[in-house]
Amino acid sequence: MYKTLWNRDFILLTMSNFLLCITYYSLISTLPVYLADSLHADKSAIGLVLAAYTIASVTVRPVSGFALDKFGRKMILVSALTLYSALFIGYMFALSIALITVLRFMQGLGWGISTISGSTVAVDIIPNEKRGEGIGFYTLSTTLGMSVGPVIGLLLVHHGSYLLMFAGMLVISIIAIVCAGIVKVPRNIPHATNMGFNLHNLFEPKAVLPSINLLIIMTAYGGLLSFVALYGKEVGVHDTSLFFLVFAAGIAISRITVGKTFDKNGPAVILTFCLILDILGFTVLALLKNPFGYFISAILIGFGNGVVFPVFQTMVNNVAEPAHRGAANSTLYTALDLGMGAGMILIGFISEHTSLSLAFICCAVICLAGLALFRFRVLSDYLSKTLQTKH
């Protein structure tokens, strides 16, 4: 077991995740325009292509968690990254919406397995007493990739071509494979080689309650990402992309600063504080209908929401057995995806029949419900399970 957080393998793994996220978010920002301009796709076709990725990712997560626990971590991580990367070659030659949809589905499988695998290996590498801090920094690499990826993708398109962009993403993802391939996974992590393929082993029971809590909170987050740009135009913001820059800054600040607090004091105070920030942020966004309120809410929600996933991920890995960490992480990631998807649908429905302002008030209420569930049920369950684990 490693004694320090910033060991060689943690740095390589974090770099691999950062590069992977650059390619993912670069493609998200450029592919819809490519489909519309180069393949003359309508909005429904573009939606189908984008949905194929999410469907594949959600579908494969439970199975990938099972495979990680049964067969080992590194082989699955490198194989998934290789599948994900190789499919960029397909984009260079695909000239139909149908073929792009198949590529997106296959790449969604690779993405789903890669993210679960990387997170599980990260937990294996991070020293137990620094797990909160380590997961905070590891997930920060995702946020940085989310910020940098669209910039790189758009630069390659504007100063070159879509073909150059696809080739660039292929090169970056190959470097991610190399980084992951050099990582040495600890040999003392047990594998449940005799584990059967059943519901119990696909989802970690100890992770279910925190995952439900995360799902509720991420419903508000999914609604935010889908409609905040549209809302910005309503309240007089000319460049709504700045919201995401400020939002990402809030996430980065929170993930750098609060990990040590979790490791010293547990999740109670820090998650309560950050969920209160989320509630306040959504309220400001809904009621203070001007650019000032718009960007103040970005920093509040960014800081608050930046803590939520790392804290819950640390919690489920603290209570799960090492041999079941794959299932624990896949349970959490499945809840993350479902919450985001549900939020896009729910907030879209509410805003269509009322207003975006009222929809964001509903997001504040959703975060309040998540806080209540955490304080009155999840926290006590977590504390009892960690006490059992220590004994």
C-alpha positions in Angstrom: 0.0 0.0 0.0 1.3 3.5 -0.9 2.3 5.8 1.9 2.0 9.1 0.0 -0.9 10.4 -2.2 1.2 11.9 -5.0 3.0 8.6 -5.9 4.0 7.8 -9.5 1.0 5.6 -10.2 -1.6 8.1 -8.9 0.0 10.8 -11.0 -0.1 8.6 -14.2 -3.6 7.5 -13.5 -4.9 11.0 -12.9 -3.1 12.2 -16.1 -4.8 9.3 -18.0 -8.2 10.3 -16.8 -7.5 14.0 -17.6 -6.6 13.1 -21.2 -9.6 10.8 -21.5 -11.9 13.6 -20.4 -10.3 16.0 -22.8 -11.3 13.8 -25.7 -14.8 13.1 -24.3 -15.7 16.8 -23.7 -14.0 17.9 -27.0 -16.3 15.5 -28.9 -19.4 16.6 -27.0 -18.8 20.2 -28.0 -17.9 19.6 -31.7 -19.9 16.5 -32.8 -23.4 18.1 -32.9 -22.1 20.9 -35.2 -20.3 18.3 -37.3 -23.4 16.2 -37.7 -25.5 19.3 -38.7 -22.9 20.9 -41.0 -21.2 18.0 -42.6 -23.9 15.2 -42.5 -26.9 17.6 -42.6 -28.5 15.9 -39.6 -31.7 17.4 -38.1 -32.1 17.9 -34.3 -33.9 14.6 -33.7 -31.1 12.7 -35.4 -28.4 14.6 -33.4 -30.3 13.8 -30.2 -30.4 10.1 -31.1 -26.7 10.0 -31.7 -26.0 11.7 -28.4 -28.4 9.5 -26.5 -26.8 6.3 -27.9 -23.6 7.2 -25.9 -25.5 7.7 -22.6 -27.6 4.5 -23.1 -24.4 2.5 -23.7 -22.6 4.0 -20.7 -25.5 3.4 -18.3 -26.0 -0.2 -19.5 -22.4 -1.3 -19.2 -21.6 0.2 -15.8 -23.0 -2.6 -13.5 -21.4 -5.3 -15.7 -18.1 -3.5 -15.7 -18.1 -3.3 -11.9 -18.7 -7.0 -11.7 -15.9 -7.7 -14.2 -13.5 -5.5 -12.2 -14.1 -7.4 -9.0 -13.9 -10.8 -10.7 -11.1 -10.5 -13.2 -9.0 -7.7 -12.0 -8.6 -4.0 -12.7 -5.7 -3.1 -15.1 -6.5 -5.4 -18.0 -10.1 -4.1 -18.1 -9.0 -0.5 -17.8 -6.4 -0.7 -20.7 -8.8 -2.8 -22.9 -11.6 -0.3 -22.4 -9.4 2.6 -23.2 -8.1 0.8 -26.3 -11.7 0.2 -27.5 -12.6 3.9 -26.8 -9.5 5.2 -28.6 -9.7 2.9 -31.7 -13.2 4.2 -32.5 -11.9 7.7 -33.3 -10.5 6.1 -36.5 -14.1 5.2 -37.4 -15.2 8.9 -37.1 -12.7 9.7 -39.9 -14.4 7.5 -42.4 -18.1 7.4 -41.2 -20.3 9.2 -43.7 -23.7 8.4 -42.4 -25.8 9.1 -39.3 -26.4 5.4 -38.8 -22.7 4.6 -38.7 -21.9 7.5 -36.4 -24.7 6.3 -34.0 -23.1 2.8 -33.9 -19.7 4.4 -33.2 -21.1 6.5 -30.4 -22.8 3.5 -28.8 -19.6 1.5 -28.9 -17.6 4.4 -27.6 -20.1 4.8 -24.8 -19.3 1.3 -23.8 -15.6 2.1 -23.7 -16.3 5.3 -21.8 -18.5 3.6 -19.2 -16.0 0.9 -18.5 -13.0 3.2 -18.5 -14.4 5.7 -16.0 -15.4 2.9 -13.6 -12.1 1.1 -14.0 -10.0 4.3 -13.5 -12.0 5.3 -10.4 -11.6 1.8 -8.9 -7.9 1.7 -9.5 -7.5 5.2 -8.0 -9.1 4.0 -4.8 -6.8 1.0 -4.7 -3.8 3.3 -5.1 -4.8 6.1 -2.7 -3.7 5.6 0.9 -6.7 4.9 3.1 -6.2 7.8 5.4 -6.1 10.2 2.4 -9.0 8.8 0.4 -11.1 11.9 0.6 -8.3 14.1 -0.5 -7.2 11.7 -3.2 -10.6 11.2 -4.8 -11.1 15.0 -4.7 -7.9 15.5 -6.8 -8.7 12.5 -9.1 -12.1 13.8 -9.9 -10.6 17.3 -10.3 -8.9 15.9 -13.4 -12.4 15.3 -14.9 -13.3 18.9 -14.2 -10.1 20.2 -15.8 -10.7 17.9 -18.8 -14.3 19.3 -19.1 -12.8 22.8 -19.2 -10.0 22.2 -21.6 -11.6 19.7 -23.9 -14.0 21.9 -25.7 -11.3 24.6 -26.2 -8.9 22.1 -27.8 -11.6 20.5 -30.0 -12.9 23.8 -31.3 -9.4 25.1 -32.0 -8.6 22.0 -34.1 -11.8 22.4 -36.0 -11.5 26.2 -36.6 -7.8 26.1 -37.6 -7.9 22.8 -39.3 -10.8 20.4 -39.9 -13.0 17.9 -38.3 -10.7 15.2 -39.6 -7.8 16.9 -37.8 -9.9 17.1 -34.6 -10.7 13.3 -34.8 -7.0 12.5 -35.4 -6.0 14.8 -32.5 -8.4 13.0 -30.1 -7.0 9.7 -31.3 -3.5 10.8 -30.4 -4.5 12.2 -27.0 -6.4 9.0 -26.1 -3.4 6.8 -27.1 -1.3 8.8 -24.6 -4.0 8.1 -22.0 -3.7 4.4 -22.8 0.1 4.6 -22.3 -0.2 6.4 -19.0 -2.7 3.8 -17.7 -0.6 0.9 -19.0 2.4 2.0 -17.0 0.4 2.1 -13.7 1.1 -0.7 -11.3 -2.0 -1.9 -9.6 -1.4 -3.1 -6.0 -1.0 -6.9 -5.8 -2.7 -7.1 -2.4 -6.2 -6.3 -3.8 -8.2 -9.5 -3.6 -10.5 -10.6 -6.5 -13.7 -12.5 -6.0 -12.8 -15.1 -8.7 -15.6 -17.4 -7.7 -18.2 -14.7 -7.7 -21.5 -15.5 -9.6 -23.2 -13.2 -12.1 -26.2 -12.0 -10.2 -27.9 -8.8 -9.0 -26.2 -8.9 -5.7 -22.7 -8.8 -7.3 -23.7 -6.3 -10.0 -24.7 -3.7 -7.4 -23.0 -3.3 -4.0 -25.7 -3.3 -1.3 -23.7 -1.1 1.0 -23.5 1.6 -1.8 -27.2 1.6 -2.6 -28.4 4.2 -0.1 -25.7 6.7 -0.7 -26.2 6.2 -4.5 -29.9 7.0 -4.1 -29.0 10.1 -2.3 -26.6 11.1 -5.1 -29.2 10.3 -7.7 -31.6 12.8 -6.1 -29.0 15.6 -5.9 -27.8 15.0 -9.5 -31.3 15.4 -10.7 -30.9 19.1 -10.0 -27.5 19.2 -11.5 -28.7 17.6 -14.8 -31.4 20.2 -15.1 -28.9 23.0 -14.5 -26.5 21.8 -17.2 -29.3 21.4 -19.8 -31.1 24.8 -19.3 -28.8 27.3 -17.7 -27.5 28.6 -21.0 -31.0 29.2 -22.2 -31.9 30.9 -18.9 -28.9 33.1 -19.2 -30.3 34.6 -22.4 -33.6 35.3 -20.6 -31.8 37.3 -17.9 -29.6 39.4 -20.2 -26.3 37.4 -20.3 -24.6 37.8 -23.6 -21.9 35.1 -23.2 -23.5 32.2 -21.3 -20.4 30.1 -21.7 -18.8 32.1 -18.9 -21.2 30.4 -16.5 -19.5 27.1 -17.1 -16.1 28.7 -16.6 -17.1 30.2 -13.3 -18.9 26.9 -12.4 -15.7 24.9 -13.1 -13.7 27.3 -11.0 -16.0 26.7 -8.1 -15.7 22.9 -8.5 -11.9 23.1 -8.7 -11.7 25.2 -5.6 -13.9 22.9 -3.6 -12.1 19.7 -4.7 -8.7 21.1 -3.8 -9.7 22.4 -0.4 -12.2 20.0 1.2 -10.7 16.5 0.7 -8.5 16.9 3.9 -11.5 18.0 5.8 -13.4 14.8 4.9 -10.4 12.7 5.9 -10.2 14.4 9.3 -13.8 14.9 10.2 -15.9 12.7 8.0 -18.7 13.8 5.6 -21.3 15.3 8.0 -20.3 18.9 8.2 -18.7 19.4 4.7 -21.6 17.8 2.7 -24.2 19.6 4.8 -22.4 22.9 4.2 -22.1 22.3 0.4 -25.7 21.2 -0.1 -26.8 24.4 1.7 -24.6 26.3 -0.9 -26.4 24.4 -3.7 -29.8 25.3 -2.2 -28.8 28.9 -1.9 -27.2 29.0 -5.4 -30.3 27.7 -7.1 -32.5 30.1 -5.2 -30.2 33.1 -6.2 -30.3 31.8 -9.8 -34.1 31.7 -9.8 -34.9 34.9 -8.0 -32.0 37.3 -8.8 -32.8 37.6 -12.5 -29.8 39.5 -13.8 -26.2 38.8 -14.8 -24.9 39.3 -11.2 -27.2 36.7 -9.8 -26.4 34.4 -12.7 -22.7 34.3 -12.1 -22.9 34.4 -8.3 -25.1 31.2 -8.5 -22.4 29.7 -10.7 -19.7 29.9 -8.0 -22.1 28.9 -5.2 -23.5 25.8 -7.1 -20.0 25.0 -8.5 -18.4 24.9 -5.0 -21.3 23.0 -3.5 -21.8 20.5 -6.3 -18.0 20.0 -6.7 -18.0 18.2 -3.3 -21.0 16.0 -3.7 -19.7 13.2 -6.0 -16.2 12.9 -4.4 -17.8 12.7 -0.9 -20.3 10.0 -1.9 -17.6 8.1 -3.7 -15.3 8.2 -0.7 -18.2 7.0 1.5 -19.1 4.0 -0.6 -15.4 3.0 -0.9 -15.0 3.3 2.8 -17.8 0.8 3.5 -17.3 -1.6 0.6 -14.9 -4.5 0.9 -11.8 -4.1 -1.4 -12.9 -7.1 -3.5 -16.2 -5.3 -4.2 -15.0 -1.8 -5.0 -15.8 -2.3 -8.7 -19.5 -3.0 -7.9 -19.5 -0.1 -5.4 -18.2 2.4 -7.9 -20.5 1.1 -10.7 -23.5 1.5 -8.4 -22.6 5.1 -7.7 -21.9 5.9 -11.3 -25.1 4.4 -12.5 -27.0 6.6 -10.0 -25.0 9.6 -11.3 -26.1 8.9 -14.9 -29.7 8.2 -14.0 -29.9 11.3 -11.9 -28.5 13.5 -14.7 -30.9 12.0 -17.2 -33.9 12.3 -14.9 -33.0 16.0 -14.3 -32.9 16.8 -18.0 -36.4 15.4 -18.5 -37.9 16.7 -15.2 -36.6 20.2 -15.4 -37.4 20.4 -19.1 -41.0 19.3 -18.4 -41.4 21.8 -15.5 -39.9 24.7 -17.5 -42.1 24.0 -20.5 -45.3 24.2 -18.4 -44.2 27.0 -16.1 -40.9 28.9 -16.4 -37.2 28.2 -16.0 -37.1 30.4 -12.9 -39.7 28.1 -11.2 -37.8 25.1 -12.5 -34.6 26.2 -10.7 -36.7 26.7 -7.5 -37.6 23.1 -7.9 -33.9 22.3 -8.2 -33.4 24.0 -4.8 -36.2 21.9 -3.3 -34.6 18.7 -4.8 -31.3 19.6 -3.1 -33.1 20.2 0.2 -34.7 16.7 -0.1 -31.2 15.3 -0.8 -29.9 17.1 2.3 -32.7 15.8 4.5 -32.1 12.2 3.3 -28.4 12.6 4.0 -28.8 14.0 7.5 -31.7 11.8 8.7 -30.8 8.4 7.0 -27.7 8.1 5.0 -25.3 9.6 7.5 -26.3 7.3 10.4 -26.2 4.3 8.1 -22.7 5.3 6.9 -21.4 5.8 10.4 -22.7 2.4 11.6 -21.2 0.7 8.5 -17.7 2.3 9.0 -17.8 1.3 12.6 -18.5 -2.3 11.6 -15.7 -2.1 9.0 -13.2 -1.0 11.6 -14.1 -3.9 13.8 
